């Protein structure tokens, strides 16, 4: 286990939070829950019907968790009323609200957070990002001042001299397909905050590209490099004191000798620990390559910009990955 995860677990234990797990239909949920409860990282609420819970928890000690079947919960009627109120402008009927809350555990989980019964949600092992995010945005909504909800990974690369002792934040790797310059700047600011909160070191943010300081030019009719460069300028203007620079290639961002050569005088080049990718394709490919080829721990996609922590999982995640994301979610809840 990495020093990063050791630190996160210690923080989680110091001020325990309650996390909801809506995916009782997946065995990995219970494998992770058994570890979280044994290590006393968080209090857990697991949503589902008794049959799924009994089948998927067989042989595992999850007795300290609280189990709730949304269909029979005494909270259901109150949640129906509140969901109708929250979505009245969209014309949601009580019948439709009841159907959502009893057929999609994520809606029930978000209502638990909205009403203060829980501090955060972890989902996505067997659901898409859209199915995780939609209820969160409809019920919990965005945090005050948030310009864009985005998804990041904490990447912990073993035996790595770059970043913060091999620890990085990669953004956006899970949500925004092709953000404009203002969007990239907002993702950079949120990601810097997430890095500071979770890693505890000063964020050094590189706006990633296939060009460093104009070393390449946009093809005719494209403005990919100019968009990243503008994003870096906006991020600097909107966040005085934040170390952010770009546009920058990956080696210039991370390797000191390359950074000194390609971007002399930069406060970020050669020492970046927060990498902002120009689009979802680059971010998703980048994190998966590092995860698989460098055998990195990849925690996420964590969501930033929601009023309470709601975190997505990769559908290829392991039970150990879920444990890590639950612990990170608890720490995010402490800092809400």
C-alpha positions in Angstrom: 0.0 0.0 0.0 1.3 3.4 -0.9 2.2 6.2 1.5 -0.5 8.3 -0.1 -3.2 5.7 0.8 -1.8 5.3 4.3 -2.1 9.0 4.8 -5.7 9.1 3.4 -6.7 6.2 5.6 -5.3 7.8 8.7 -7.2 11.0 8.0 -10.4 9.0 7.4 -10.1 7.2 10.7 -9.5 10.4 12.6 -12.9 11.8 11.8 -15.2 9.1 10.6 -17.9 9.9 8.0 -20.8 7.9 6.7 -20.6 6.8 3.1 -23.5 5.2 1.1 -22.8 2.3 -1.3 -25.7 1.8 -3.7 -24.4 -1.2 -5.6 -25.3 -4.2 -3.6 -25.7 -6.1 -6.8 -21.9 -6.3 -7.1 -19.7 -8.6 -5.0 -16.9 -6.1 -5.1 -19.0 -3.7 -3.0 -19.1 -6.2 -0.1 -15.4 -7.2 -0.5 -14.5 -3.5 -0.1 -17.0 -2.9 2.7 -15.5 -5.7 4.7 -12.1 -4.1 4.6 -13.4 -0.6 5.3 -15.3 -1.8 8.3 -12.4 -3.9 9.6 -10.0 -1.0 9.3 -12.7 1.4 10.8 -12.3 3.9 7.9 -16.0 4.9 7.6 -19.5 4.0 8.7 -21.3 2.4 5.7 -24.8 2.3 4.5 -25.4 -0.3 1.8 -28.6 -0.1 -0.3 -30.4 -3.0 -1.8 -32.9 -5.8 -1.5 -32.2 -8.6 1.1 -31.7 -11.2 -1.6 -28.8 -9.3 -3.3 -27.3 -8.4 0.0 -27.4 -12.0 1.3 -26.0 -13.5 -2.0 -23.2 -11.0 -2.6 -22.0 -10.7 1.0 -21.8 -14.4 1.6 -18.7 -15.3 3.6 -17.8 -11.7 4.3 -18.1 -9.9 7.6 -20.1 -6.7 6.9 -22.2 -6.9 10.1 -21.3 -3.4 11.1 -22.8 -1.9 8.0 -26.4 -0.5 8.0 -28.6 -2.1 5.3 -31.5 -0.3 3.8 -34.0 -1.5 1.1 -35.3 1.6 -0.5 -38.6 -0.1 -1.4 -39.4 -0.7 2.3 -37.6 2.2 4.0 -39.6 4.4 6.3 -37.7 7.3 4.7 -39.2 6.7 1.3 -42.4 8.8 1.5 -40.4 11.8 2.8 -37.9 11.4 0.0 -40.6 11.3 -2.6 -42.0 14.6 -1.3 -38.6 16.2 -1.3 -37.6 14.9 -4.7 -40.9 16.2 -6.2 -40.1 19.6 -4.6 -36.5 19.6 -6.0 -37.7 18.7 -9.5 -41.0 20.5 -9.6 -39.8 22.8 -12.4 -39.1 19.7 -14.5 -42.7 18.5 -13.8 -41.7 15.4 -11.8 -44.8 13.6 -10.4 -44.9 11.8 -7.1 -45.4 8.5 -9.0 -42.3 9.1 -11.1 -40.3 10.2 -8.0 -41.3 7.0 -6.2 -40.2 4.9 -9.2 -36.8 6.6 -9.4 -36.2 6.2 -5.7 -37.2 2.5 -5.7 -35.6 1.3 -8.9 -32.4 3.4 -9.0 -30.4 3.1 -5.7 -28.3 6.2 -6.7 -31.3 8.5 -6.3 -32.0 7.1 -2.8 -28.3 7.4 -1.9 -28.2 11.1 -3.0 -31.3 11.8 -1.0 -29.6 10.4 2.1 -26.7 12.9 1.5 -29.1 15.7 0.8 -30.9 15.2 4.1 -27.8 14.8 6.1 -28.2 11.1 6.8 -24.9 10.4 5.1 -21.8 12.4 4.1 -20.9 10.9 0.6 -21.7 8.3 -2.0 -19.4 5.9 -4.0 -20.9 4.2 -7.1 -20.0 3.2 -10.6 -18.6 -0.3 -10.3 -21.5 -1.5 -12.4 -23.0 1.8 -13.6 -22.0 4.4 -16.1 -20.6 7.8 -15.1 -23.8 9.4 -16.4 -25.9 7.2 -14.1 -23.8 8.2 -11.1 -23.7 11.9 -12.0 -27.2 12.6 -13.1 -28.9 12.0 -9.6 -26.1 13.9 -7.9 -26.6 17.0 -10.0 -30.4 16.8 -9.7 -30.4 16.3 -6.0 -27.2 17.4 -4.3 -26.4 20.0 -7.0 -23.1 21.9 -7.6 -21.0 23.5 -4.9 -21.3 27.3 -4.6 -19.0 29.1 -7.0 -18.4 26.0 -9.1 -18.0 26.7 -12.8 -17.7 23.1 -14.0 -18.1 19.7 -12.4 -15.1 17.5 -13.5 -13.6 14.1 -12.9 -10.1 13.5 -11.7 -7.9 10.5 -10.8 -5.3 10.4 -8.1 -2.4 8.4 -9.7 0.2 6.8 -7.4 3.1 5.5 -9.5 5.5 3.1 -7.8 9.3 3.9 -7.8 8.7 7.2 -9.5 10.9 10.3 -9.1 8.4 12.7 -10.8 5.4 14.5 -9.4 5.0 14.5 -5.6 7.0 11.4 -4.9 5.1 9.6 -7.7 1.7 11.0 -6.8 -0.3 13.0 -9.3 -3.8 14.3 -10.0 -4.9 13.7 -13.6 -7.9 15.7 -14.9 -10.4 15.5 -16.6 -10.3 11.8 -17.3 -13.9 10.9 -16.9 -16.5 13.6 -17.7 -16.0 16.6 -20.0 -15.4 15.6 -23.5 -13.9 18.8 -25.1 -13.9 21.7 -22.7 -13.2 25.2 -23.9 -10.4 27.4 -22.5 -12.6 28.7 -19.6 -13.7 25.1 -18.8 -10.0 23.9 -18.8 -9.1 26.8 -16.5 -11.9 25.8 -14.1 -10.8 22.2 -14.1 -7.3 23.3 -13.3 -8.4 25.4 -10.3 -10.6 22.5 -8.9 -7.9 20.0 -9.5 -5.3 22.1 -7.7 -7.7 22.3 -4.7 -8.2 18.5 -4.8 -4.5 17.8 -4.9 -3.8 20.2 -1.9 -6.6 18.6 0.1 -5.7 15.0 -0.6 -1.9 15.0 -1.0 -1.1 17.9 1.3 1.6 19.4 -1.0 1.7 22.5 -3.2 0.0 21.9 -6.5 2.0 22.6 -9.6 -0.4 22.5 -12.6 0.6 21.8 -16.2 -1.9 22.4 -19.0 -1.0 19.5 -21.3 -0.6 19.6 -25.1 1.5 18.2 -27.9 3.3 21.5 -27.9 5.5 23.3 -25.4 5.5 27.1 -25.5 4.7 27.2 -29.2 7.0 24.3 -30.3 4.2 23.1 -32.6 1.5 25.0 -34.5 -2.2 24.3 -34.8 -3.2 22.7 -38.1 -5.3 24.8 -40.4 -8.8 25.1 -39.0 -7.9 23.8 -35.5 -7.1 25.7 -32.3 -6.2 22.9 -29.9 -2.9 24.5 -28.8 -4.2 28.0 -28.6 -7.1 26.8 -26.4 -4.8 25.2 -23.9 -2.5 28.3 -23.9 -5.5 30.5 -23.3 -6.7 28.2 -20.5 -3.3 28.6 -18.7 -3.6 32.4 -19.0 -7.2 32.4 -17.6 -6.2 30.0 -14.7 -3.3 32.3 -13.8 -5.5 35.4 -13.8 -8.4 33.9 -11.9 -6.2 32.1 -9.3 -3.4 34.5 -8.1 -0.7 32.5 -6.4 -1.5 29.2 -8.2 1.5 27.7 -9.9 0.1 26.9 -13.4 1.7 27.0 -16.8 1.2 25.8 -20.3 0.8 24.7 -23.0 3.3 21.9 -22.2 4.2 18.4 -23.4 4.2 15.6 -20.8 8.0 15.3 -20.7 8.5 19.1 -20.3 5.9 19.1 -17.5 7.5 16.2 -15.5 11.2 15.8 -16.3 13.4 18.5 -14.8 16.0 18.4 -17.6 13.4 18.5 -20.4 11.4 21.3 -18.6 14.6 23.4 -18.2 15.3 23.0 -21.9 11.8 23.4 -23.4 10.3 25.9 -20.9 13.2 27.8 -19.2 12.0 30.0 -16.4 8.7 28.2 -15.9 7.6 27.7 -12.3 6.0 24.4 -13.2 8.0 22.8 -16.0 9.9 19.7 -14.8 8.0 19.5 -11.5 4.3 19.3 -12.4 2.1 17.1 -10.1 -1.3 18.1 -11.5 -1.7 17.3 -15.2 -4.7 18.9 -17.0 -5.4 17.1 -20.2 -6.8 19.0 -23.2 -9.8 16.7 -23.7 -11.5 13.5 -22.4 -9.8 11.3 -24.9 -6.3 12.3 -23.9 -7.1 12.1 -20.2 -8.8 8.7 -20.3 -6.1 7.2 -22.5 -3.4 8.8 -20.4 -4.6 7.5 -17.0 -5.2 4.0 -18.3 -1.8 3.7 -19.9 -0.1 4.9 -16.7 -2.3 2.5 -14.6 -1.5 -0.6 -16.6 2.0 0.0 -17.9 3.5 1.6 -14.8 1.3 -0.5 -12.4 0.1 2.7 -10.8 -2.7 2.9 -8.3 -5.6 4.8 -9.9 -8.2 6.2 -7.6 -11.3 7.6 -9.4 -12.8 9.1 -11.3 -13.4 11.3 -8.3 -15.9 14.1 -9.0 -15.1 17.7 -8.0 -17.5 20.6 -7.9 -20.5 18.8 -6.4 -21.9 20.2 -3.1 -21.1 17.0 -1.3 -18.7 14.2 -2.3 -20.1 11.8 -4.9 -17.5 9.6 -6.5 -17.5 7.5 -9.6 -15.7 4.2 -10.0 -14.2 2.7 -13.1 -16.2 -0.4 -14.1 -13.0 -2.3 -14.2 -12.2 -1.4 -10.6 -11.0 -3.9 -8.0 -12.4 -4.2 -4.4 -9.1 -2.6 -3.3 -9.8 0.4 -5.6 -13.2 0.8 -4.0 -11.6 0.8 -0.5 -9.3 3.6 -1.6 -12.1 5.7 -3.1 -14.3 5.3 0.0 -11.4 6.5 2.1 -10.8 9.5 -0.2 -14.6 10.3 -0.2 -14.5 10.4 3.6 -11.6 12.8 3.6 -13.4 15.0 1.0 -16.4 15.0 3.3 -14.3 16.2 6.2 -13.3 19.2 4.0 -16.7 20.0 2.7 
